[in-house]
Amino acid sequence: MGEGMTRDEILAMEAGPELAWKVAELVMGLEVPGMLAVTPDHDSPGGYCVPYTQDPILKRDVIRPVYVAHCACDMDERQPGDDDYWGHYAACLEVVPRYPEDIGPAWEVVEYFGPAPFLLAFHPADAWRTGGGEIYCYSHWSCWFEGGGKIDAKTAPLAICRAALLAVMEVEG
């Protein structure tokens, strides 16, 4: 997941695995080698990774980015037939938290910045008529970290993640 992004590309990212990957890697400094299908009960913030092919109830894969949490690969010798995920055992990997989808993990992003200036604000729904007479109404969250621009989004976690990316990345355009 390349580092060079434009402001518009950051603003276009929706809450989901790809944005969680970017935040984990570029903001939180985690080593994210890729995505795996994981069991739904391990698809949680800080959940350990159990590679899985399909959720038997939902009949679909739960694809989440994973990070190297604690590498135990050097402690013993690999045996033929051992699972290999980017040079690691599955036990070395954990599921990346849902930073852009859940306020708990999103607040970890806020705390990562420490005492740096930060703003998070909720704007209740306002209604007004557009030039065509339609009524436009929505509520949103705004977020700003020192070094980045103010971001508006539908949810607080999404605003936090987009603003954090702007604050840590050299953004083009």
mmCIF file of the C-alpha atoms, coordinates in Angstrom:
data_MODEL
# 
_entry.id   MODEL 
# 
loop_
_atom_site.group_PDB 
_atom_site.id 
_atom_site.type_symbol 
_atom_site.label_atom_id 
_atom_site.label_alt_id 
_atom_site.label_comp_id 
_atom_site.label_asym_id 
_atom_site.label_entity_id 
_atom_site.label_seq_id 
_atom_site.pdbx_PDB_ins_code 
_atom_site.Cartn_x 
_atom_site.Cartn_y 
_atom_site.Cartn_z 
_atom_site.occupancy 
_atom_site.B_iso_or_equiv 
_atom_site.pdbx_formal_charge 
_atom_site.auth_seq_id 
_atom_site.auth_comp_id 
_atom_site.auth_asym_id 
_atom_site.auth_atom_id 
_atom_site.pdbx_PDB_model_num 
ATOM 1   C CA . MET A 1 1   ? 0.000   0.000   0.000  1.00 0.00 ? 1   MET A CA 1 
ATOM 2   C CA . GLY A 1 2   ? 2.039   2.885   -1.339 1.00 0.00 ? 2   GLY A CA 1 
ATOM 3   C CA . GLU A 1 3   ? 2.696   5.946   0.763  1.00 0.00 ? 3   GLU A CA 1 
ATOM 4   C CA . GLY A 1 4   ? 2.220   8.743   -1.799 1.00 0.00 ? 4   GLY A CA 1 
ATOM 5   C CA . MET A 1 5   ? -1.422  9.798   -1.709 1.00 0.00 ? 5   MET A CA 1 
ATOM 6   C CA . THR A 1 6   ? -3.223  12.990  -2.539 1.00 0.00 ? 6   THR A CA 1 
ATOM 7   C CA . ARG A 1 7   ? -5.580  14.747  -0.158 1.00 0.00 ? 7   ARG A CA 1 
ATOM 8   C CA . ASP A 1 8   ? -8.463  13.773  -2.447 1.00 0.00 ? 8   ASP A CA 1 
ATOM 9   C CA . GLU A 1 9   ? -7.449  10.092  -2.295 1.00 0.00 ? 9   GLU A CA 1 
ATOM 10  C CA . ILE A 1 10  ? -7.405  10.218  1.507  1.00 0.00 ? 10  ILE A CA 1 
ATOM 11  C CA . LEU A 1 11  ? -10.810 11.904  1.584  1.00 0.00 ? 11  LEU A CA 1 
ATOM 12  C CA . ALA A 1 12  ? -12.209 9.271   -0.793 1.00 0.00 ? 12  ALA A CA 1 
ATOM 13  C CA . MET A 1 13  ? -11.161 6.324   1.386  1.00 0.00 ? 13  MET A CA 1 
ATOM 14  C CA . GLU A 1 14  ? -14.153 4.691   3.051  1.00 0.00 ? 14  GLU A CA 1 
ATOM 15  C CA . ALA A 1 15  ? -14.133 3.011   6.443  1.00 0.00 ? 15  ALA A CA 1 
ATOM 16  C CA . GLY A 1 16  ? -12.912 -0.543  5.926  1.00 0.00 ? 16  GLY A CA 1 
ATOM 17  C CA . PRO A 1 17  ? -9.898  -2.850  5.751  1.00 0.00 ? 17  PRO A CA 1 
ATOM 18  C CA . GLU A 1 18  ? -7.869  -0.734  3.305  1.00 0.00 ? 18  GLU A CA 1 
ATOM 19  C CA . LEU A 1 19  ? -8.095  2.411   5.437  1.00 0.00 ? 19  LEU A CA 1 
ATOM 20  C CA . ALA A 1 20  ? -7.364  0.377   8.586  1.00 0.00 ? 20  ALA A CA 1 
ATOM 21  C CA . TRP A 1 21  ? -4.237  -0.956  6.819  1.00 0.00 ? 21  TRP A CA 1 
ATOM 22  C CA . LYS A 1 22  ? -3.065  2.570   5.949  1.00 0.00 ? 22  LYS A CA 1 
ATOM 23  C CA . VAL A 1 23  ? -3.608  3.856   9.486  1.00 0.00 ? 23  VAL A CA 1 
ATOM 24  C CA . ALA A 1 24  ? -1.902  0.829   11.062 1.00 0.00 ? 24  ALA A CA 1 
ATOM 25  C CA . GLU A 1 25  ? 1.124   1.120   8.814  1.00 0.00 ? 25  GLU A CA 1 
ATOM 26  C CA . LEU A 1 26  ? 1.582   4.845   8.275  1.00 0.00 ? 26  LEU A CA 1 
ATOM 27  C CA . VAL A 1 27  ? 0.218   6.299   11.523 1.00 0.00 ? 27  VAL A CA 1 
ATOM 28  C CA . MET A 1 28  ? 0.655   3.586   14.153 1.00 0.00 ? 28  MET A CA 1 
ATOM 29  C CA . GLY A 1 29  ? 3.917   2.206   12.711 1.00 0.00 ? 29  GLY A CA 1 
ATOM 30  C CA . LEU A 1 30  ? 2.812   -1.438  12.575 1.00 0.00 ? 30  LEU A CA 1 
ATOM 31  C CA . GLU A 1 31  ? 4.305   -3.915  10.100 1.00 0.00 ? 31  GLU A CA 1 
ATOM 32  C CA . VAL A 1 32  ? 1.337   -4.924  7.922  1.00 0.00 ? 32  VAL A CA 1 
ATOM 33  C CA . PRO A 1 33  ? 2.392   -7.602  5.433  1.00 0.00 ? 33  PRO A CA 1 
ATOM 34  C CA . GLY A 1 34  ? -1.061  -8.130  3.923  1.00 0.00 ? 34  GLY A CA 1 
ATOM 35  C CA . MET A 1 35  ? -4.609  -9.370  4.398  1.00 0.00 ? 35  MET A CA 1 
ATOM 36  C CA . LEU A 1 36  ? -5.915  -12.785 5.389  1.00 0.00 ? 36  LEU A CA 1 
ATOM 37  C CA . ALA A 1 37  ? -9.275  -14.432 5.680  1.00 0.00 ? 37  ALA A CA 1 
ATOM 38  C CA . VAL A 1 38  ? -9.788  -14.805 9.426  1.00 0.00 ? 38  VAL A CA 1 
ATOM 39  C CA . THR A 1 39  ? -12.462 -16.371 11.565 1.00 0.00 ? 39  THR A CA 1 
ATOM 40  C CA . PRO A 1 40  ? -15.194 -13.879 12.491 1.00 0.00 ? 40  PRO A CA 1 
ATOM 41  C CA . ASP A 1 41  ? -14.594 -14.369 16.221 1.00 0.00 ? 41  ASP A CA 1 
ATOM 42  C CA . HIS A 1 42  ? -10.997 -13.215 15.682 1.00 0.00 ? 42  HIS A CA 1 
ATOM 43  C CA . ASP A 1 43  ? -12.048 -10.233 13.573 1.00 0.00 ? 43  ASP A CA 1 
ATOM 44  C CA . SER A 1 44  ? -11.825 -7.820  16.469 1.00 0.00 ? 44  SER A CA 1 
ATOM 45  C CA . PRO A 1 45  ? -9.414  -5.156  17.695 1.00 0.00 ? 45  PRO A CA 1 
ATOM 46  C CA . GLY A 1 46  ? -6.317  -6.930  18.909 1.00 0.00 ? 46  GLY A CA 1 
ATOM 47  C CA . GLY A 1 47  ? -7.735  -10.342 17.981 1.00 0.00 ? 47  GLY A CA 1 
ATOM 48  C CA . TYR A 1 48  ? -5.129  -12.892 17.082 1.00 0.00 ? 48  TYR A CA 1 
ATOM 49  C CA . CYS A 1 49  ? -5.070  -14.264 13.582 1.00 0.00 ? 49  CYS A CA 1 
ATOM 50  C CA . VAL A 1 50  ? -6.432  -17.686 12.777 1.00 0.00 ? 50  VAL A CA 1 
ATOM 51  C CA . PRO A 1 51  ? -6.353  -18.114 9.007  1.00 0.00 ? 51  PRO A CA 1 
ATOM 52  C CA . TYR A 1 52  ? -9.654  -19.440 7.809  1.00 0.00 ? 52  TYR A CA 1 
ATOM 53  C CA . THR A 1 53  ? -11.203 -20.147 4.466  1.00 0.00 ? 53  THR A CA 1 
ATOM 54  C CA . GLN A 1 54  ? -14.875 -19.355 4.991  1.00 0.00 ? 54  GLN A CA 1 
ATOM 55  C CA . ASP A 1 55  ? -17.243 -18.325 7.745  1.00 0.00 ? 55  ASP A CA 1 
ATOM 56  C CA . PRO A 1 56  ? -19.594 -21.327 8.070  1.00 0.00 ? 56  PRO A CA 1 
ATOM 57  C CA . ILE A 1 57  ? -22.539 -19.154 9.129  1.00 0.00 ? 57  ILE A CA 1 
ATOM 58  C CA . LEU A 1 58  ? -22.161 -16.177 6.813  1.00 0.00 ? 58  LEU A CA 1 
ATOM 59  C CA . LYS A 1 59  ? -20.715 -18.313 4.006  1.00 0.00 ? 59  LYS A CA 1 
ATOM 60  C CA . ARG A 1 60  ? -18.135 -15.669 3.208  1.00 0.00 ? 60  ARG A CA 1 
ATOM 61  C CA . ASP A 1 61  ? -14.580 -14.844 4.059  1.00 0.00 ? 61  ASP A CA 1 
ATOM 62  C CA . VAL A 1 62  ? -13.815 -12.155 6.603  1.00 0.00 ? 62  VAL A CA 1 
ATOM 63  C CA . ILE A 1 63  ? -10.809 -10.449 5.008  1.00 0.00 ? 63  ILE A CA 1 
ATOM 64  C CA . ARG A 1 64  ? -8.832  -8.230  7.360  1.00 0.00 ? 64  ARG A CA 1 
ATOM 65  C CA . PRO A 1 65  ? -5.342  -6.752  7.329  1.00 0.00 ? 65  PRO A CA 1 
ATOM 66  C CA . VAL A 1 66  ? -2.946  -8.389  9.776  1.00 0.00 ? 66  VAL A CA 1 
ATOM 67  C CA . TYR A 1 67  ? 0.217   -7.108  11.445 1.00 0.00 ? 67  TYR A CA 1 
ATOM 68  C CA . VAL A 1 68  ? 3.281   -8.767  12.928 1.00 0.00 ? 68  VAL A CA 1 
ATOM 69  C CA . ALA A 1 69  ? 2.568   -8.564  16.660 1.00 0.00 ? 69  ALA A CA 1 
ATOM 70  C CA . HIS A 1 70  ? 5.257   -10.779 18.128 1.00 0.00 ? 70  HIS A CA 1 
ATOM 71  C CA . CYS A 1 71  ? 7.558   -12.767 15.896 1.00 0.00 ? 71  CYS A CA 1 
ATOM 72  C CA . ALA A 1 72  ? 8.335   -16.204 17.249 1.00 0.00 ? 72  ALA A CA 1 
ATOM 73  C CA . CYS A 1 73  ? 9.778   -17.514 13.991 1.00 0.00 ? 73  CYS A CA 1 
ATOM 74  C CA . ASP A 1 74  ? 13.392  -17.413 15.182 1.00 0.00 ? 74  ASP A CA 1 
ATOM 75  C CA . MET A 1 75  ? 12.694  -19.385 18.349 1.00 0.00 ? 75  MET A CA 1 
ATOM 76  C CA . ASP A 1 76  ? 12.527  -22.725 16.602 1.00 0.00 ? 76  ASP A CA 1 
ATOM 77  C CA . GLU A 1 77  ? 13.210  -24.236 13.247 1.00 0.00 ? 77  GLU A CA 1 
ATOM 78  C CA . ARG A 1 78  ? 10.542  -24.427 10.608 1.00 0.00 ? 78  ARG A CA 1 
ATOM 79  C CA . GLN A 1 79  ? 9.297   -27.843 9.681  1.00 0.00 ? 79  GLN A CA 1 
ATOM 80  C CA . PRO A 1 80  ? 8.189   -28.898 6.198  1.00 0.00 ? 80  PRO A CA 1 
ATOM 81  C CA . GLY A 1 81  ? 4.496   -28.184 5.841  1.00 0.00 ? 81  GLY A CA 1 
ATOM 82  C CA . ASP A 1 82  ? 4.430   -25.318 8.355  1.00 0.00 ? 82  ASP A CA 1 
ATOM 83  C CA . ASP A 1 83  ? 2.086   -22.501 7.369  1.00 0.00 ? 83  ASP A CA 1 
ATOM 84  C CA . ASP A 1 84  ? 3.998   -19.529 6.037  1.00 0.00 ? 84  ASP A CA 1 
ATOM 85  C CA . TYR A 1 85  ? 2.437   -16.057 5.877  1.00 0.00 ? 85  TYR A CA 1 
ATOM 86  C CA . TRP A 1 86  ? 4.929   -13.552 4.512  1.00 0.00 ? 86  TRP A CA 1 
ATOM 87  C CA . GLY A 1 87  ? 7.705   -15.430 6.297  1.00 0.00 ? 87  GLY A CA 1 
ATOM 88  C CA . HIS A 1 88  ? 5.809   -15.734 9.599  1.00 0.00 ? 88  HIS A CA 1 
ATOM 89  C CA . TYR A 1 89  ? 3.728   -18.293 11.426 1.00 0.00 ? 89  TYR A CA 1 
ATOM 90  C CA . ALA A 1 90  ? 0.056   -17.420 11.873 1.00 0.00 ? 90  ALA A CA 1 
ATOM 91  C CA . ALA A 1 91  ? 0.785   -17.150 15.622 1.00 0.00 ? 91  ALA A CA 1 
ATOM 92  C CA . CYS A 1 92  ? 3.027   -14.139 14.902 1.00 0.00 ? 92  CYS A CA 1 
ATOM 93  C CA . LEU A 1 93  ? 0.151   -12.175 13.385 1.00 0.00 ? 93  LEU A CA 1 
ATOM 94  C CA . GLU A 1 94  ? -2.782  -10.261 14.851 1.00 0.00 ? 94  GLU A CA 1 
ATOM 95  C CA . VAL A 1 95  ? -5.768  -8.678  13.160 1.00 0.00 ? 95  VAL A CA 1 
ATOM 96  C CA . VAL A 1 96  ? -5.400  -4.917  12.631 1.00 0.00 ? 96  VAL A CA 1 
ATOM 97  C CA . PRO A 1 97  ? -7.941  -3.043  14.786 1.00 0.00 ? 97  PRO A CA 1 
ATOM 98  C CA . ARG A 1 98  ? -10.919 -1.485  13.008 1.00 0.00 ? 98  ARG A CA 1 
ATOM 99  C CA . TYR A 1 99  ? -9.536  2.031   13.414 1.00 0.00 ? 99  TYR A CA 1 
ATOM 100 C CA . PRO A 1 100 ? -11.917 3.750   10.935 1.00 0.00 ? 100 PRO A CA 1 
ATOM 101 C CA . GLU A 1 101 ? -15.000 1.814   12.077 1.00 0.00 ? 101 GLU A CA 1 
ATOM 102 C CA . ASP A 1 102 ? -14.877 1.694   15.882 1.00 0.00 ? 102 ASP A CA 1 
ATOM 103 C CA . ILE A 1 103 ? -14.308 4.596   18.280 1.00 0.00 ? 103 ILE A CA 1 
ATOM 104 C CA . GLY A 1 104 ? -12.206 2.502   20.704 1.00 0.00 ? 104 GLY A CA 1 
ATOM 105 C CA . PRO A 1 105 ? -9.435  1.728   18.221 1.00 0.00 ? 105 PRO A CA 1 
ATOM 106 C CA . ALA A 1 106 ? -9.832  5.208   16.661 1.00 0.00 ? 106 ALA A CA 1 
ATOM 107 C CA . TRP A 1 107 ? -9.140  6.748   20.063 1.00 0.00 ? 107 TRP A CA 1 
ATOM 108 C CA . GLU A 1 108 ? -5.892  4.748   20.198 1.00 0.00 ? 108 GLU A CA 1 
ATOM 109 C CA . VAL A 1 109 ? -4.908  6.753   17.096 1.00 0.00 ? 109 VAL A CA 1 
ATOM 110 C CA . VAL A 1 110 ? -5.684  10.001  18.965 1.00 0.00 ? 110 VAL A CA 1 
ATOM 111 C CA . GLU A 1 111 ? -3.613  8.835   21.953 1.00 0.00 ? 111 GLU A CA 1 
ATOM 112 C CA . TYR A 1 112 ? -0.731  7.891   19.649 1.00 0.00 ? 112 TYR A CA 1 
ATOM 113 C CA . PHE A 1 113 ? -0.299  11.600  18.848 1.00 0.00 ? 113 PHE A CA 1 
ATOM 114 C CA . GLY A 1 114 ? 0.191   12.355  22.554 1.00 0.00 ? 114 GLY A CA 1 
ATOM 115 C CA . PRO A 1 115 ? -0.308  15.926  23.743 1.00 0.00 ? 115 PRO A CA 1 
ATOM 116 C CA . ALA A 1 116 ? -0.187  17.444  20.223 1.00 0.00 ? 116 ALA A CA 1 
ATOM 117 C CA . PRO A 1 117 ? -3.037  19.859  19.435 1.00 0.00 ? 117 PRO A CA 1 
ATOM 118 C CA . PHE A 1 118 ? -6.157  18.001  18.317 1.00 0.00 ? 118 PHE A CA 1 
ATOM 119 C CA . LEU A 1 119 ? -9.803  18.837  17.588 1.00 0.00 ? 119 LEU A CA 1 
ATOM 120 C CA . LEU A 1 120 ? -12.822 16.545  17.253 1.00 0.00 ? 120 LEU A CA 1 
ATOM 121 C CA . ALA A 1 121 ? -16.255 18.131  16.902 1.00 0.00 ? 121 ALA A CA 1 
ATOM 122 C CA . PHE A 1 122 ? -19.761 16.941  16.082 1.00 0.00 ? 122 PHE A CA 1 
ATOM 123 C CA . HIS A 1 123 ? -21.915 19.133  13.866 1.00 0.00 ? 123 HIS A CA 1 
ATOM 124 C CA . PRO A 1 124 ? -25.641 18.368  14.209 1.00 0.00 ? 124 PRO A CA 1 
ATOM 125 C CA . ALA A 1 125 ? -27.841 18.224  11.147 1.00 0.00 ? 125 ALA A CA 1 
ATOM 126 C CA . ASP A 1 126 ? -28.513 21.504  9.429  1.00 0.00 ? 126 ASP A CA 1 
ATOM 127 C CA . ALA A 1 127 ? -31.111 21.852  6.702  1.00 0.00 ? 127 ALA A CA 1 
ATOM 128 C CA . TRP A 1 128 ? -31.101 24.359  3.879  1.00 0.00 ? 128 TRP A CA 1 
ATOM 129 C CA . ARG A 1 129 ? -32.401 24.659  0.345  1.00 0.00 ? 129 ARG A CA 1 
ATOM 130 C CA . THR A 1 130 ? -30.067 24.361  -2.594 1.00 0.00 ? 130 THR A CA 1 
ATOM 131 C CA . GLY A 1 131 ? -30.371 26.500  -5.708 1.00 0.00 ? 131 GLY A CA 1 
ATOM 132 C CA . GLY A 1 132 ? -32.680 23.862  -7.205 1.00 0.00 ? 132 GLY A CA 1 
ATOM 133 C CA . GLY A 1 133 ? -35.017 23.968  -4.214 1.00 0.00 ? 133 GLY A CA 1 
ATOM 134 C CA . GLU A 1 134 ? -33.972 20.591  -2.740 1.00 0.00 ? 134 GLU A CA 1 
ATOM 135 C CA . ILE A 1 135 ? -33.591 20.355  0.994  1.00 0.00 ? 135 ILE A CA 1 
ATOM 136 C CA . TYR A 1 136 ? -30.098 19.293  2.028  1.00 0.00 ? 136 TYR A CA 1 
ATOM 137 C CA . CYS A 1 137 ? -29.610 17.922  5.521  1.00 0.00 ? 137 CYS A CA 1 
ATOM 138 C CA . TYR A 1 138 ? -26.758 16.023  7.157  1.00 0.00 ? 138 TYR A CA 1 
ATOM 139 C CA . SER A 1 139 ? -24.732 15.833  10.317 1.00 0.00 ? 139 SER A CA 1 
ATOM 140 C CA . HIS A 1 140 ? -21.006 15.167  10.395 1.00 0.00 ? 140 HIS A CA 1 
ATOM 141 C CA . TRP A 1 141 ? -17.824 15.049  12.451 1.00 0.00 ? 141 TRP A CA 1 
ATOM 142 C CA . SER A 1 142 ? -14.761 17.236  11.997 1.00 0.00 ? 142 SER A CA 1 
ATOM 143 C CA . CYS A 1 143 ? -11.252 16.290  13.047 1.00 0.00 ? 143 CYS A CA 1 
ATOM 144 C CA . TRP A 1 144 ? -7.897  18.039  12.946 1.00 0.00 ? 144 TRP A CA 1 
ATOM 145 C CA . PHE A 1 145 ? -4.415  17.072  14.103 1.00 0.00 ? 145 PHE A CA 1 
ATOM 146 C CA . GLU A 1 146 ? -1.472  19.451  14.181 1.00 0.00 ? 146 GLU A CA 1 
ATOM 147 C CA . GLY A 1 147 ? 0.336   19.253  10.857 1.00 0.00 ? 147 GLY A CA 1 
ATOM 148 C CA . GLY A 1 148 ? -2.712  18.185  8.845  1.00 0.00 ? 148 GLY A CA 1 
ATOM 149 C CA . GLY A 1 149 ? -5.876  19.726  7.542  1.00 0.00 ? 149 GLY A CA 1 
ATOM 150 C CA . LYS A 1 150 ? -9.397  19.639  8.968  1.00 0.00 ? 150 LYS A CA 1 
ATOM 151 C CA . ILE A 1 151 ? -11.392 16.626  7.800  1.00 0.00 ? 151 ILE A CA 1 
ATOM 152 C CA . ASP A 1 152 ? -15.164 16.171  7.759  1.00 0.00 ? 152 ASP A CA 1 
ATOM 153 C CA . ALA A 1 153 ? -16.688 12.683  7.738  1.00 0.00 ? 153 ALA A CA 1 
ATOM 154 C CA . LYS A 1 154 ? -19.902 10.812  8.561  1.00 0.00 ? 154 LYS A CA 1 
ATOM 155 C CA . THR A 1 155 ? -18.455 9.222   11.709 1.00 0.00 ? 155 THR A CA 1 
ATOM 156 C CA . ALA A 1 156 ? -15.912 10.204  14.352 1.00 0.00 ? 156 ALA A CA 1 
ATOM 157 C CA . PRO A 1 157 ? -13.622 7.184   13.710 1.00 0.00 ? 157 PRO A CA 1 
ATOM 158 C CA . LEU A 1 158 ? -13.542 7.913   9.971  1.00 0.00 ? 158 LEU A CA 1 
ATOM 159 C CA . ALA A 1 159 ? -12.763 11.601  10.571 1.00 0.00 ? 159 ALA A CA 1 
ATOM 160 C CA . ILE A 1 160 ? -9.999  10.685  13.048 1.00 0.00 ? 160 ILE A CA 1 
ATOM 161 C CA . CYS A 1 161 ? -8.353  8.241   10.636 1.00 0.00 ? 161 CYS A CA 1 
ATOM 162 C CA . ARG A 1 162 ? -8.450  10.538  7.635  1.00 0.00 ? 162 ARG A CA 1 
ATOM 163 C CA . ALA A 1 163 ? -7.115  13.483  9.686  1.00 0.00 ? 163 ALA A CA 1 
ATOM 164 C CA . ALA A 1 164 ? -4.342  11.318  11.167 1.00 0.00 ? 164 ALA A CA 1 
ATOM 165 C CA . LEU A 1 165 ? -3.227  10.247  7.694  1.00 0.00 ? 165 LEU A CA 1 
ATOM 166 C CA . LEU A 1 166 ? -3.089  13.873  6.581  1.00 0.00 ? 166 LEU A CA 1 
ATOM 167 C CA . ALA A 1 167 ? -1.066  14.794  9.655  1.00 0.00 ? 167 ALA A CA 1 
ATOM 168 C CA . VAL A 1 168 ? 1.624   12.119  9.167  1.00 0.00 ? 168 VAL A CA 1 
ATOM 169 C CA . MET A 1 169 ? 1.887   11.916  5.396  1.00 0.00 ? 169 MET A CA 1 
ATOM 170 C CA . GLU A 1 170 ? 3.482   14.240  2.953  1.00 0.00 ? 170 GLU A CA 1 
ATOM 171 C CA . VAL A 1 171 ? 0.343   14.845  0.944  1.00 0.00 ? 171 VAL A CA 1 
ATOM 172 C CA . GLU A 1 172 ? 0.478   15.882  -2.672 1.00 0.00 ? 172 GLU A CA 1 
ATOM 173 C CA . GLY A 1 173 ? -2.100  18.347  -3.940 1.00 0.00 ? 173 GLY A CA 1 
# 
